[in-house]
Amino acid sequence: MLIGGEDSRGELPYRTAAFLAERPGTELPHIPGGHPCLTTYPAAFVEHMAKALRA
């Protein structure tokens, strides 16, 4: 599963995730924060993960 932190745009981890998301023609979902979003925005991270696992 790929996600992009809104504050990480332009950084290598974000660019890599965006590139990989384009390959199957999917969109890169965004969550608040940057690369360490799990520790800075844990509720948003958990919400995104729960939504993705239900899909």
PyMOL Python script that loads the backbone (N, CA, C, O; Angstrom):
from pymol import cmd

cmd.read_pdbstr("""\
ATOM      1  N   MET A   1       0.839  -1.162   0.000  1.00  0.00           N
ATOM      2  CA  MET A   1       0.000   0.000   0.000  1.00  0.00           C
ATOM      3  C   MET A   1       0.895   1.240   0.000  1.00  0.00           C
ATOM      4  O   MET A   1       1.886   1.303   0.727  1.00  0.00           O
ATOM      5  N   LEU A   2       0.539   2.200  -0.807  1.00  0.00           N
ATOM      6  CA  LEU A   2       1.301   3.438  -0.911  1.00  0.00           C
ATOM      7  C   LEU A   2       0.484   4.600  -0.375  1.00  0.00           C
ATOM      8  O   LEU A   2      -0.724   4.676  -0.599  1.00  0.00           O
ATOM      9  N   ILE A   3       1.143   5.502   0.332  1.00  0.00           N
ATOM     10  CA  ILE A   3       0.533   6.755   0.767  1.00  0.00           C
ATOM     11  C   ILE A   3       1.575   7.845   0.640  1.00  0.00           C
ATOM     12  O   ILE A   3       2.774   7.566   0.646  1.00  0.00           O
ATOM     13  N   GLY A   4       1.132   9.067   0.527  1.00  0.00           N
ATOM     14  CA  GLY A   4       2.041  10.202   0.449  1.00  0.00           C
ATOM     15  C   GLY A   4       1.716  11.210   1.537  1.00  0.00           C
ATOM     16  O   GLY A   4       0.564  11.609   1.706  1.00  0.00           O
ATOM     17  N   GLY A   5       2.726  11.611   2.260  1.00  0.00           N
ATOM     18  CA  GLY A   5       2.543  12.652   3.260  1.00  0.00           C
ATOM     19  C   GLY A   5       2.489  14.006   2.582  1.00  0.00           C
ATOM     20  O   GLY A   5       3.340  14.314   1.747  1.00  0.00           O
ATOM     21  N   GLU A   6       1.502  14.819   2.926  1.00  0.00           N
ATOM     22  CA  GLU A   6       1.338  16.121   2.283  1.00  0.00           C
ATOM     23  C   GLU A   6       2.572  17.004   2.425  1.00  0.00           C
ATOM     24  O   GLU A   6       2.878  17.782   1.522  1.00  0.00           O
ATOM     25  N   ASP A   7       3.281  16.896   3.537  1.00  0.00           N
ATOM     26  CA  ASP A   7       4.475  17.726   3.752  1.00  0.00           C
ATOM     27  C   ASP A   7       5.723  17.143   3.095  1.00  0.00           C
ATOM     28  O   ASP A   7       6.786  17.762   3.140  1.00  0.00           O
ATOM     29  N   SER A   8       5.611  15.970   2.489  1.00  0.00           N
ATOM     30  CA  SER A   8       6.777  15.320   1.883  1.00  0.00           C
ATOM     31  C   SER A   8       6.852  15.483   0.371  1.00  0.00           C
ATOM     32  O   SER A   8       7.753  14.939  -0.268  1.00  0.00           O
ATOM     33  N   ARG A   9       5.923  16.219  -0.198  1.00  0.00           N
ATOM     34  CA  ARG A   9       5.941  16.377  -1.660  1.00  0.00           C
ATOM     35  C   ARG A   9       7.308  16.856  -2.119  1.00  0.00           C
ATOM     36  O   ARG A   9       7.881  17.791  -1.559  1.00  0.00           O
ATOM     37  N   GLY A  10       7.814  16.196  -3.146  1.00  0.00           N
ATOM     38  CA  GLY A  10       9.108  16.556  -3.701  1.00  0.00           C
ATOM     39  C   GLY A  10      10.266  15.774  -3.113  1.00  0.00           C
ATOM     40  O   GLY A  10      11.336  15.722  -3.720  1.00  0.00           O
ATOM     41  N   GLU A  11      10.088  15.168  -1.960  1.00  0.00           N
ATOM     42  CA  GLU A  11      11.163  14.379  -1.357  1.00  0.00           C
ATOM     43  C   GLU A  11      11.206  12.997  -1.998  1.00  0.00           C
ATOM     44  O   GLU A  11      10.219  12.546  -2.579  1.00  0.00           O
ATOM     45  N   LEU A  12      12.343  12.330  -1.891  1.00  0.00           N
ATOM     46  CA  LEU A  12      12.537  11.051  -2.557  1.00  0.00           C
ATOM     47  C   LEU A  12      11.487  10.000  -2.180  1.00  0.00           C
ATOM     48  O   LEU A  12      10.941   9.368  -3.084  1.00  0.00           O
ATOM     49  N   PRO A  13      11.174   9.776  -0.902  1.00  0.00           N
ATOM     50  CA  PRO A  13      10.153   8.764  -0.604  1.00  0.00           C
ATOM     51  C   PRO A  13       8.795   9.094  -1.243  1.00  0.00           C
ATOM     52  O   PRO A  13       8.101   8.197  -1.723  1.00  0.00           O
ATOM     53  N   TYR A  14       8.425  10.358  -1.250  1.00  0.00           N
ATOM     54  CA  TYR A  14       7.152  10.763  -1.866  1.00  0.00           C
ATOM     55  C   TYR A  14       7.190  10.541  -3.375  1.00  0.00           C
ATOM     56  O   TYR A  14       6.261   9.972  -3.948  1.00  0.00           O
ATOM     57  N   ARG A  15       8.268  10.994  -4.014  1.00  0.00           N
ATOM     58  CA  ARG A  15       8.366  10.849  -5.473  1.00  0.00           C
ATOM     59  C   ARG A  15       8.331   9.384  -5.888  1.00  0.00           C
ATOM     60  O   ARG A  15       7.722   9.032  -6.898  1.00  0.00           O
ATOM     61  N   THR A  16       8.985   8.533  -5.106  1.00  0.00           N
ATOM     62  CA  THR A  16       8.987   7.103  -5.402  1.00  0.00           C
ATOM     63  C   THR A  16       7.575   6.527  -5.292  1.00  0.00           C
ATOM     64  O   THR A  16       7.139   5.789  -6.175  1.00  0.00           O
ATOM     65  N   ALA A  17       6.862   6.858  -4.219  1.00  0.00           N
ATOM     66  CA  ALA A  17       5.491   6.368  -4.039  1.00  0.00           C
ATOM     67  C   ALA A  17       4.587   6.877  -5.156  1.00  0.00           C
ATOM     68  O   ALA A  17       3.761   6.123  -5.670  1.00  0.00           O
ATOM     69  N   ALA A  18       4.730   8.144  -5.541  1.00  0.00           N
ATOM     70  CA  ALA A  18       3.910   8.719  -6.609  1.00  0.00           C
ATOM     71  C   ALA A  18       4.180   8.013  -7.934  1.00  0.00           C
ATOM     72  O   ALA A  18       3.247   7.724  -8.684  1.00  0.00           O
ATOM     73  N   PHE A  19       5.430   7.737  -8.223  1.00  0.00           N
ATOM     74  CA  PHE A  19       5.804   7.035  -9.455  1.00  0.00           C
ATOM     75  C   PHE A  19       5.188   5.639  -9.483  1.00  0.00           C
ATOM     76  O   PHE A  19       4.606   5.233 -10.489  1.00  0.00           O
ATOM     77  N   LEU A  20       5.318   4.905  -8.379  1.00  0.00           N
ATOM     78  CA  LEU A  20       4.784   3.551  -8.326  1.00  0.00           C
ATOM     79  C   LEU A  20       3.259   3.538  -8.400  1.00  0.00           C
ATOM     80  O   LEU A  20       2.679   2.622  -8.984  1.00  0.00           O
ATOM     81  N   ALA A  21       2.608   4.531  -7.821  1.00  0.00           N
ATOM     82  CA  ALA A  21       1.146   4.603  -7.863  1.00  0.00           C
ATOM     83  C   ALA A  21       0.644   4.850  -9.280  1.00  0.00           C
ATOM     84  O   ALA A  21      -0.445   4.397  -9.632  1.00  0.00           O
ATOM     85  N   GLU A  22       1.414   5.556 -10.095  1.00  0.00           N
ATOM     86  CA  GLU A  22       1.016   5.839 -11.473  1.00  0.00           C
ATOM     87  C   GLU A  22       1.032   4.598 -12.351  1.00  0.00           C
ATOM     88  O   GLU A  22       0.265   4.519 -13.310  1.00  0.00           O
ATOM     89  N   ARG A  23       1.874   3.642 -12.051  1.00  0.00           N
ATOM     90  CA  ARG A  23       2.045   2.477 -12.923  1.00  0.00           C
ATOM     91  C   ARG A  23       0.745   1.722 -13.147  1.00  0.00           C
ATOM     92  O   ARG A  23       0.403   1.477 -14.304  1.00  0.00           O
ATOM     93  N   PRO A  24       0.002   1.339 -12.124  1.00  0.00           N
ATOM     94  CA  PRO A  24      -1.268   0.655 -12.404  1.00  0.00           C
ATOM     95  C   PRO A  24      -2.416   1.634 -12.662  1.00  0.00           C
ATOM     96  O   PRO A  24      -3.568   1.220 -12.796  1.00  0.00           O
ATOM     97  N   GLY A  25      -2.100   2.934 -12.731  1.00  0.00           N
ATOM     98  CA  GLY A  25      -3.128   3.925 -12.997  1.00  0.00           C
ATOM     99  C   GLY A  25      -3.959   4.289 -11.781  1.00  0.00           C
ATOM    100  O   GLY A  25      -5.128   4.654 -11.909  1.00  0.00           O
ATOM    101  N   THR A  26      -3.366   4.190 -10.609  1.00  0.00           N
ATOM    102  CA  THR A  26      -4.089   4.544  -9.395  1.00  0.00           C
ATOM    103  C   THR A  26      -3.614   5.897  -8.876  1.00  0.00           C
ATOM    104  O   THR A  26      -2.571   6.403  -9.292  1.00  0.00           O
ATOM    105  N   GLU A  27      -4.378   6.464  -7.980  1.00  0.00           N
ATOM    106  CA  GLU A  27      -3.987   7.725  -7.358  1.00  0.00           C
ATOM    107  C   GLU A  27      -3.226   7.457  -6.078  1.00  0.00           C
ATOM    108  O   GLU A  27      -3.444   6.440  -5.420  1.00  0.00           O
ATOM    109  N   LEU A  28      -2.347   8.355  -5.728  1.00  0.00           N
ATOM    110  CA  LEU A  28      -1.604   8.253  -4.478  1.00  0.00           C
ATOM    111  C   LEU A  28      -2.420   8.945  -3.388  1.00  0.00           C
ATOM    112  O   LEU A  28      -2.588  10.163  -3.432  1.00  0.00           O
ATOM    113  N   PRO A  29      -2.926   8.196  -2.418  1.00  0.00           N
ATOM    114  CA  PRO A  29      -3.666   8.824  -1.331  1.00  0.00           C
ATOM    115  C   PRO A  29      -2.739   9.675  -0.464  1.00  0.00           C
ATOM    116  O   PRO A  29      -1.564   9.346  -0.297  1.00  0.00           O
ATOM    117  N   HIS A  30      -3.263  10.757   0.080  1.00  0.00           N
ATOM    118  CA  HIS A  30      -2.461  11.653   0.912  1.00  0.00           C
ATOM    119  C   HIS A  30      -2.987  11.672   2.343  1.00  0.00           C
ATOM    120  O   HIS A  30      -4.186  11.556   2.593  1.00  0.00           O
ATOM    121  N   ILE A  31      -2.052  11.822   3.264  1.00  0.00           N
ATOM    122  CA  ILE A  31      -2.386  11.982   4.672  1.00  0.00           C
ATOM    123  C   ILE A  31      -1.621  13.191   5.192  1.00  0.00           C
ATOM    124  O   ILE A  31      -0.641  13.607   4.573  1.00  0.00           O
ATOM    125  N   PRO A  32      -2.037  13.756   6.296  1.00  0.00           N
ATOM    126  CA  PRO A  32      -1.345  14.925   6.845  1.00  0.00           C
ATOM    127  C   PRO A  32       0.084  14.582   7.257  1.00  0.00           C
ATOM    128  O   PRO A  32       0.402  13.435   7.572  1.00  0.00           O
ATOM    129  N   GLY A  33       0.916  15.582   7.246  1.00  0.00           N
ATOM    130  CA  GLY A  33       2.284  15.408   7.731  1.00  0.00           C
ATOM    131  C   GLY A  33       3.243  14.993   6.641  1.00  0.00           C
ATOM    132  O   GLY A  33       2.938  15.042   5.450  1.00  0.00           O
ATOM    133  N   GLY A  34       4.420  14.581   7.095  1.00  0.00           N
ATOM    134  CA  GLY A  34       5.465  14.179   6.180  1.00  0.00           C
ATOM    135  C   GLY A  34       5.760  12.697   6.292  1.00  0.00           C
ATOM    136  O   GLY A  34       4.873  11.885   6.557  1.00  0.00           O
ATOM    137  N   HIS A  35       7.019  12.363   6.088  1.00  0.00           N
ATOM    138  CA  HIS A  35       7.434  10.962   6.074  1.00  0.00           C
ATOM    139  C   HIS A  35       7.122  10.243   7.392  1.00  0.00           C
ATOM    140  O   HIS A  35       6.682   9.094   7.347  1.00  0.00           O
ATOM    141  N   PRO A  36       7.329  10.864   8.567  1.00  0.00           N
ATOM    142  CA  PRO A  36       7.014  10.160   9.819  1.00  0.00           C
ATOM    143  C   PRO A  36       5.562  10.372  10.270  1.00  0.00           C
ATOM    144  O   PRO A  36       5.311  10.604  11.453  1.00  0.00           O
ATOM    145  N   CYS A  37       4.623  10.295   9.349  1.00  0.00           N
ATOM    146  CA  CYS A  37       3.218  10.601   9.674  1.00  0.00           C
ATOM    147  C   CYS A  37       2.655   9.690  10.756  1.00  0.00           C
ATOM    148  O   CYS A  37       1.755  10.097  11.491  1.00  0.00           O
ATOM    149  N   LEU A  38       3.152   8.494  10.866  1.00  0.00           N
ATOM    150  CA  LEU A  38       2.648   7.577  11.893  1.00  0.00           C
ATOM    151  C   LEU A  38       2.852   8.141  13.293  1.00  0.00           C
ATOM    152  O   LEU A  38       2.007   7.951  14.168  1.00  0.00           O
ATOM    153  N   THR A  39       3.957   8.827  13.507  1.00  0.00           N
ATOM    154  CA  THR A  39       4.223   9.373  14.839  1.00  0.00           C
ATOM    155  C   THR A  39       3.681  10.782  15.023  1.00  0.00           C
ATOM    156  O   THR A  39       3.370  11.177  16.147  1.00  0.00           O
ATOM    157  N   THR A  40       3.561  11.554  13.937  1.00  0.00           N
ATOM    158  CA  THR A  40       3.087  12.932  14.077  1.00  0.00           C
ATOM    159  C   THR A  40       1.570  13.065  13.936  1.00  0.00           C
ATOM    160  O   THR A  40       0.973  13.965  14.526  1.00  0.00           O
ATOM    161  N   TYR A  41       0.950  12.190  13.171  1.00  0.00           N
ATOM    162  CA  TYR A  41      -0.503  12.193  12.968  1.00  0.00           C
ATOM    163  C   TYR A  41      -1.033  10.761  13.063  1.00  0.00           C
ATOM    164  O   TYR A  41      -1.539  10.226  12.076  1.00  0.00           O
ATOM    165  N   PRO A  42      -0.926  10.139  14.229  1.00  0.00           N
ATOM    166  CA  PRO A  42      -1.310   8.723  14.333  1.00  0.00           C
ATOM    167  C   PRO A  42      -2.781   8.458  14.013  1.00  0.00           C
ATOM    168  O   PRO A  42      -3.089   7.433  13.405  1.00  0.00           O
ATOM    169  N   ALA A  43      -3.689   9.337  14.396  1.00  0.00           N
ATOM    170  CA  ALA A  43      -5.116   9.104  14.130  1.00  0.00           C
ATOM    171  C   ALA A  43      -5.404   9.096  12.633  1.00  0.00           C
ATOM    172  O   ALA A  43      -6.161   8.250  12.156  1.00  0.00           O
ATOM    173  N   ALA A  44      -4.813  10.021  11.887  1.00  0.00           N
ATOM    174  CA  ALA A  44      -5.010  10.071  10.436  1.00  0.00           C
ATOM    175  C   ALA A  44      -4.420   8.832   9.773  1.00  0.00           C
ATOM    176  O   ALA A  44      -4.999   8.286   8.834  1.00  0.00           O
ATOM    177  N   PHE A  45      -3.263   8.390  10.268  1.00  0.00           N
ATOM    178  CA  PHE A  45      -2.626   7.202   9.709  1.00  0.00           C
ATOM    179  C   PHE A  45      -3.507   5.972   9.930  1.00  0.00           C
ATOM    180  O   PHE A  45      -3.728   5.185   9.010  1.00  0.00           O
ATOM    181  N   VAL A  46      -4.004   5.813  11.153  1.00  0.00           N
ATOM    182  CA  VAL A  46      -4.849   4.660  11.470  1.00  0.00           C
ATOM    183  C   VAL A  46      -6.141   4.703  10.657  1.00  0.00           C
ATOM    184  O   VAL A  46      -6.596   3.670  10.166  1.00  0.00           O
ATOM    185  N   GLU A  47      -6.726   5.871  10.513  1.00  0.00           N
ATOM    186  CA  GLU A  47      -7.951   6.009   9.723  1.00  0.00           C
ATOM    187  C   GLU A  47      -7.710   5.588   8.278  1.00  0.00           C
ATOM    188  O   GLU A  47      -8.518   4.861   7.699  1.00  0.00           O
ATOM    189  N   HIS A  48      -6.597   6.042   7.690  1.00  0.00           N
ATOM    190  CA  HIS A  48      -6.269   5.683   6.314  1.00  0.00           C
ATOM    191  C   HIS A  48      -6.056   4.176   6.181  1.00  0.00           C
ATOM    192  O   HIS A  48      -6.555   3.560   5.240  1.00  0.00           O
ATOM    193  N   MET A  49      -5.325   3.588   7.110  1.00  0.00           N
ATOM    194  CA  MET A  49      -5.047   2.164   7.054  1.00  0.00           C
ATOM    195  C   MET A  49      -6.332   1.342   7.194  1.00  0.00           C
ATOM    196  O   MET A  49      -6.528   0.361   6.476  1.00  0.00           O
ATOM    197  N   ALA A  50      -7.199   1.742   8.116  1.00  0.00           N
ATOM    198  CA  ALA A  50      -8.453   1.016   8.316  1.00  0.00           C
ATOM    199  C   ALA A  50      -9.316   1.074   7.052  1.00  0.00           C
ATOM    200  O   ALA A  50      -9.921   0.076   6.660  1.00  0.00           O
ATOM    201  N   LYS A  51      -9.368   2.247   6.421  1.00  0.00           N
ATOM    202  CA  LYS A  51     -10.143   2.410   5.193  1.00  0.00           C
ATOM    203  C   LYS A  51      -9.574   1.528   4.073  1.00  0.00           C
ATOM    204  O   LYS A  51     -10.320   0.889   3.331  1.00  0.00           O
ATOM    205  N   ALA A  52      -8.253   1.506   3.967  1.00  0.00           N
ATOM    206  CA  ALA A  52      -7.609   0.720   2.924  1.00  0.00           C
ATOM    207  C   ALA A  52      -7.803  -0.780   3.145  1.00  0.00           C
ATOM    208  O   ALA A  52      -7.975  -1.529   2.183  1.00  0.00           O
ATOM    209  N   LEU A  53      -7.779  -1.216   4.382  1.00  0.00           N
ATOM    210  CA  LEU A  53      -7.944  -2.638   4.659  1.00  0.00           C
ATOM    211  C   LEU A  53      -9.373  -3.112   4.433  1.00  0.00           C
ATOM    212  O   LEU A  53      -9.599  -4.290   4.155  1.00  0.00           O
ATOM    213  N   ARG A  54     -10.335  -2.209   4.549  1.00  0.00           N
ATOM    214  CA  ARG A  54     -11.730  -2.569   4.280  1.00  0.00           C
ATOM    215  C   ARG A  54     -11.997  -2.691   2.777  1.00  0.00           C
ATOM    216  O   ARG A  54     -12.927  -3.384   2.365  1.00  0.00           O
ATOM    217  N   ALA A  55     -11.196  -2.029   1.976  1.00  0.00           N
ATOM    218  CA  ALA A  55     -11.417  -2.008   0.512  1.00  0.00           C
ATOM    219  C   ALA A  55     -11.102  -3.338  -0.133  1.00  0.00           C
ATOM    220  O   ALA A  55     -11.236  -3.482  -1.348  1.00  0.00           O
TER     221      ALA A  55
END
""", "prot")
cmd.dss("prot")
cmd.show_as("cartoon", "prot")
cmd.util.cbc("prot")
cmd.orient("prot")
